[in-house]
Amino acid sequence: MKPISVALIEDHDVVRIGIRTALQQQAGIQVVGEAASGLQGLQVLEKMQPDVALVDVGLPGMDGIELTRRFRAYQAEQPGSTTKILILTMQGNDEVVLAAFAAGADSYCMKNIEIERLKEAVEATHQGSAWIDPAIANIVLRQLKQESSTDSEGNRKTVSIGAVEPEYEELLNNYPLTEREREVLECIVSGCTNIEIAEKLYITVGTVKTHVRNILEKLCANDRTEAAVRALRSGIIS
């Protein structure tokens, strides 16, 4: 199987070298390019067209958010460009996180993530899944809930960080959630644990786990956070 090609855009040499070394030791991942500034990073992405780009937010000259925005504009004119953007940073405040997704980022990781989890994030992002670090998941979910609400005229607002993909929308039409699965999904979106869901819905934890597994399958989600994001984006839960 062809390895996932990765470009690393990070201005701190020690951090960049450390991440590059760690990724190169992971089976199935190949680092094909790197840069220490936003402008150099944009040039690397346009030239190398990696599967996944790890982009730091605090880049000199052009920050990671602007880099992401410009590269997405470039991709819009290049139908064959499929590079995914994974933001990698120490910043987890609302403004930075939401700005990154608004610019077109696919995933978001904190820099203190363990290498095994980073590999998981790279693989999920490459496959088209939105990998969101648990440390900042609530920021995204909270924003999605706000933007999925209705306006004063009763019209549903558009989620600015991206609507649900057409293929997932089709899956939801073909395999709709049951009423009980919707109830469980609402609890997941609210951040409830399996035990809390069981107590709230008066069912066993084992039954909750079965419903969660069915929900993940129907939404093609890798985990609860991704399921919650897709549920909010598609309007299943508001």
C-alpha positions, -999 to +999 in steps of 0.1 A: +000+000+000+013+035-009+024+054+022+006+086+031+027+116+019+030+143+045+044+179+044+053+196+077+050+234+079+065+245+113+088+274+121+104+260+153+133+238+142+134+216+172+096+209+170+097+204+133+127+180+135+111+161+163+078+156+146+095+147+113+117+121+130+087+106+149+065+104+118+093+089+097+094+060+122+057+053+116+048+026+091+026+039+062+037+076+065+063+094+044+074+130+050+080+144+016+085+181+023+089+207+051+091+245+055+097+270+083+074+298+071+040+303+057+052+315+023+077+286+019+049+263+032+025+274+005+052+268-022+059+234-008+022+224-008+017+237-044+048+219-056+046+186-037+008+181-034+011+159-003-018+138+009-018+156+043-002+189+053+006+195+090+004+233+094+013+253+125-009+283+132+019+307+144+040+308+113+061+339+105+051+361+076+019+343+068+002+324+096-012+289+092-048+301+089-039+324+060-018+297+044-047+273+046-071+299+031-047+306+002-040+270-005-077+262-006-081+290-032-053+274-052-069+240-049-102+254-062-084+260-095-067+227-095-093+199-097-067+172-091-055+186-058-066+165-029-043+176-001-059+177+034-050+202+060-043+192+096-037+222+119-011+215+146-007+240+174-005+248+211-034+273+208-068+260+217-088+292+221-122+295+204-111+322+179-081+304+166-099+270+163-129+283+145-108+305+122-088+275+112-119+255+102-135+285+085-103+288+064-107+252+053-088+231+077-098+194+078-085+185+112-071+201+144-045+187+168-026+200+198+012+199+196+014+179+228-004+150+212+012+115+215+028+102+183+004+073+181-026+097+182-009+120+156-005+090+133-042+082+139-051+119+131-030+118+099-046+086+087-081+097+095-076+131+078-062+114+047-093+092+046-115+123+046-126+123+083-125+154+104-101+145+133-107+169+161-084+168+192-106+160+223-090+191+240-108+214+216-138+193+204-162+212+227-153+245+209-163+231+175-194+214+188-206+245+206-202+266+175-219+240+153-249+239+178-251+277+177-249+279+139-274+250+134-301+269+153-328+288+134-329+326+129-356+350+138-376+340+107-374+303+114-348+296+087-320+272+095-286+289+095-257+275+074-229+260+093-199+282+083-172+256+090-186+232+064-218+213+057-221+175+057-206+158+027-230+146+000-220+110+005-229+111+042-261+128+034-270+100+011-261+074+037-284+091+062-312+090+038-307+053+031-300+043+067-319+068+089-314+068+126-341+053+148-359+075+174-338+059+202-306+064+183-315+101+179-320+103+216-286+087+223-270+110+197-285+141+214-268+129+246-235+124+228-237+159+214-243+172+250-212+154+261-228+126+282-209+095+290-224+060+284-233+057+320-250+091+320-269+082+288-281+050+304-293+068+335-310+095+315-328+071+291-334+043+316-316+017+296-285-004+303-250+006+295-247-024+272-277-011+252-261+023+250-230+008+236-250-010+209-268+022+200-235+042+199-219+015+176-250+017+153-248+055+152-211+055+143-217+030+115-246+049+101-227+082+102-195+066+090-178+082+120-146+070+137-156+083+172-182+101+192-168+136+185-169+130+147-205+116+150-216+147+169-200+170+143-217+152+114-250+152+133-249+189+138-237+197+103-264+176+087-292+191+109-301+158+126-294+174+159-298+212+164 
